[in-house]
């Protein structure tokens, strides 16, 4: 399935640019709304395709970020409105790790909307965090800002990485492993700095 999607993406990028932009927009949305979909791999492939000159790099990245942002906002607002009924729905239980929702409440209590940005970079946690944010009634303005920041940073990293890696799927997957390793180191570092600064400010107070 993954190989077929990638081959289709490569074909339309070279034969029909307009359809390609539409496809990559839908791809970005499916990445959020249907987590089993290999969206990250396709976004990395977009970076490679943009380097070939068939599509405008800036427009392609903007299309992808927009698709990610709008689908993320949709998921957040659906959960905000329907809450527990959405979480208990068969579709949600099948494709989202709903067991993590109760754990995420502690994250939101501690970090607020920042939890959306942090969890965007943890595999398997991005979409379920949006559902939890809505279910726990996280304030809309901070949530929308956090979703925008996470969408831009995450997609840009994948896009640029794809430019550097090329269209080799095995290399892309190795890149994701390395990306996750560096990410964990970064998250731990940021977390330690956050705790240190927080305690420092409490001591001064």
C-alpha positions in Angstrom: 0.0 0.0 0.0 2.8 2.4 1.0 4.8 1.8 -2.2 1.7 2.2 -4.4 0.8 5.6 -2.8 4.4 6.8 -3.2 4.5 5.7 -6.9 1.2 7.5 -7.5 2.5 10.6 -5.8 5.6 10.6 -8.0 3.5 10.0 -11.1 1.0 12.9 -10.7 3.8 15.3 -9.6 5.4 14.9 -13.0 2.3 14.6 -15.1 -0.4 16.9 -13.5 0.9 19.5 -11.0 -2.6 20.8 -10.1 -3.8 17.3 -9.2 -0.5 16.8 -7.3 -1.2 19.9 -5.1 -4.7 18.6 -4.3 -3.4 15.1 -3.6 -0.7 16.4 -1.2 -3.3 18.5 0.6 -5.5 15.4 1.1 -2.5 13.4 2.1 -1.7 15.9 4.9 -5.3 15.7 6.1 -5.4 11.9 6.1 -2.2 11.9 8.1 -4.2 13.6 10.9 -7.7 12.1 10.4 -6.5 8.5 9.6 -3.3 7.8 11.5 -2.4 4.5 9.8 -2.0 6.4 6.6 1.8 6.8 5.8 1.5 10.6 5.7 5.0 11.4 7.1 6.7 9.3 4.4 4.7 11.1 1.7 5.6 14.5 3.1 9.3 13.6 3.0 8.8 12.4 -0.6 7.3 15.9 -1.4 10.6 17.4 -0.3 12.4 15.2 -2.8 9.9 15.9 -5.6 10.1 19.7 -5.0 13.8 19.4 -5.7 13.2 18.1 -9.2 11.5 21.3 -10.3 8.1 19.9 -11.2 6.4 21.7 -8.4 6.9 25.0 -6.6 8.6 24.2 -3.2 7.0 27.0 -1.3 3.5 26.4 -2.6 3.9 22.6 -2.0 5.0 23.1 1.6 2.2 25.7 2.2 -0.4 23.2 0.7 0.9 20.5 3.1 0.9 22.8 6.2 -2.6 24.0 5.4 -3.9 20.5 5.0 -2.4 19.5 8.3 -3.6 22.6 10.1 -7.2 22.5 8.9 -7.6 18.8 9.6 -6.1 19.2 13.0 -8.4 22.1 13.8 -11.4 20.0 12.6 -10.4 17.1 14.9 -10.0 19.4 17.8 -13.4 21.1 17.3 -15.2 17.8 16.7 -13.8 16.6 20.0 -14.5 19.9 21.7 -18.2 19.6 20.6 -18.9 15.9 21.0 -16.3 15.0 23.6 -16.8 11.5 25.1 -19.1 10.4 22.3 -16.3 10.9 19.8 -13.8 9.1 22.0 -16.1 6.2 22.4 -16.9 5.9 18.7 -15.9 2.7 17.0 -13.8 4.5 14.4 -11.9 6.4 17.0 -11.2 3.4 19.1 -10.0 1.4 16.0 -7.6 4.0 14.6 -6.6 6.1 17.6 -4.9 5.0 20.8 -7.6 6.2 23.1 -6.0 4.6 26.1 -3.6 7.5 26.2 -6.4 10.1 26.6 -6.6 9.9 30.4 -2.8 10.2 30.6 -2.9 13.3 28.5 -5.1 15.1 31.0 -2.1 15.4 33.3 -0.1 16.9 30.4 -2.7 19.5 29.7 -2.9 20.4 33.4 0.8 20.9 33.5 1.7 22.4 30.1 -1.6 23.6 28.6 -1.5 24.1 24.9 2.3 23.4 24.9 1.3 19.7 25.1 0.0 19.8 21.6 3.3 21.0 20.2 5.3 18.5 22.3 3.2 15.5 21.4 3.1 16.4 17.7 6.7 15.1 17.6 6.0 11.9 19.5 5.0 9.0 17.1 1.4 8.0 17.4 0.5 10.9 19.8 -0.2 13.8 17.5 -3.8 13.1 16.5 -4.9 11.6 19.8 -3.6 14.7 21.6 -5.9 16.9 19.5 -8.9 14.7 20.5 -7.9 15.0 24.1 -7.4 18.8 23.8 -11.0 19.1 22.6 -12.4 16.6 25.1 -10.7 18.4 28.0 -12.0 21.8 26.7 -8.6 23.3 26.2 -9.0 27.1 25.5 -9.5 27.6 21.8 -7.0 30.5 21.1 -4.0 28.8 22.7 -5.0 25.5 21.1 -5.2 27.0 17.6 -1.9 28.8 18.0 -0.2 25.6 19.2 -1.7 23.6 16.3 -0.3 26.1 13.9 3.2 26.1 15.4 3.3 22.3 15.5 2.0 22.0 11.9 4.6 24.4 10.5 7.6 23.0 12.4 6.7 19.3 11.9 6.0 19.5 8.2 9.0 21.7 7.5 11.3 19.2 9.2 9.9 16.3 7.2 9.9 18.3 3.9 13.5 19.5 4.2 14.6 16.0 5.3 13.0 14.6 2.2 15.0 17.0 0.0 18.2 15.8 1.6 17.3 12.1 1.6 15.7 11.6 -1.9 13.1 9.1 -2.9 14.7 6.1 -1.4 12.1 4.7 1.0 14.6 2.7 3.1 16.7 5.9 3.6 13.5 7.8 4.5 12.6 5.2 7.2 16.2 5.3 8.5 15.9 9.1 8.6 12.7 8.7 10.7 14.5 6.5 13.2 17.3 9.0 13.5 14.8 11.8 13.7 12.9 10.2 16.6 16.2 9.6 18.4 17.3 13.2 18.1 13.8 14.3 18.9 13.7 12.4 22.2 17.0 13.9 23.2 15.7 17.4 22.3 12.4 16.8 24.2 14.3 15.6 27.3 16.6 18.6 27.1 13.7 21.1 26.8 11.8 19.4 29.6 14.8 19.6 31.9 15.3 23.3 31.0 11.6 23.9 31.6 11.7 22.3 35.1 14.9 24.2 36.0 13.5 27.6 34.9 10.2 26.9 36.6 11.9 26.1 39.9 14.2 29.0 39.6 11.3 31.4 39.2 9.5 29.8 42.2 12.6 30.2 44.3 12.8 33.9 43.4 9.2 34.4 44.2 
